[in-house]
Amino acid sequence: MRGRRFPHQTVATGGTFDILHKGHERLLSAAFDLGKTVYIGITSDELVSELRKNHSVKPYSSRVRKLRSFLKSRGWLKRARIVELKDPFGPSASRRDLEALVVSQDTEPNGRKANSLRLRQGLPPLRLYVVDLMKAEDGKPISASRIRRAEIDEEGKLAHARVSFARTKHRAFAG
């Protein structure tokens, strides 16, 4: 990283990060390509319950541990600042030193709302970078919900394709 120039000194991104998948990898990769320091907001347990998700979500501490491990594996941990999100906007609505916000197509409206809040507080708007949703093999977006329902895996591979392959392999050896 020494000597590398980044378009921004400080950027932010965020999410629940319940099940880390290829879509999260794309979002985080964009953030670390754009910013020297990256604030990553992770939804607090309290905010998760307020969002009334129709499934259970791993505890905050578990999600942070998994994310830290991922960031370390990519060499990004030293540049990351993990913060607990107690509201949908976190530091993006209030930190003066932030320059940009990396969002997905799904969270772009919240990015625009964060900029509205910043303007009301006399802060400059953040440059919004919208990352395309990562698609699974079937062309539908990769999501934790789909992974939880065992439709796809974290890489976006279809579940039935893995089962079919396993059955074919088993038959070949049974022969």
Steps between C-alpha positions, in 0.01 A plus 500: 500500500793734561512751218161399362265786426130469569222714352382577858660512842192369683197311372219308668281202427279280711255219541382220723770259378312201640625254238805631314460433128634607160279810500658618825842424353422724200374782724800485732746468212361817343523684833863398554589591140355848555611592850819496700291454817164322487232529766284188496172532685354174627136496607467470878288226654251767609470642147460149357200445730355841402530403133278200579680257274295184442795277594755479775826689462826404667602713800696818431819363659491193274445711187788731595731204564418350158545835324834567674623157391396573140665844504820352640505234225485777238763720668244773577462475877751775586314745275155409637307676777208281605215689666172382647195641321229605744307673221487441122754775424774471761804720438397575140253761624729674747876448449657811353810311377305257277526569129309214337245230567500162325150352469328223310210554262272394788643750747544798267181669635650496851816657359292784358323541837837513676602784270176685578575467872856624442377807311256585782794490743714723280728213389607448140325216316686173452592375157278194449644194330235245406622142469298267279338206673691176454295242312478130572519237225126543440538874434326601824684701767709322761352567842523364853129414479554278196802335664299444819223332293773277344420621147863602445832500681718799594660492154162512323505139384159337482428247772333246268808500276716390795250228597477372141878485474525309829237248386673450164834450670347251745341296219829487313672341798209269582521340158 
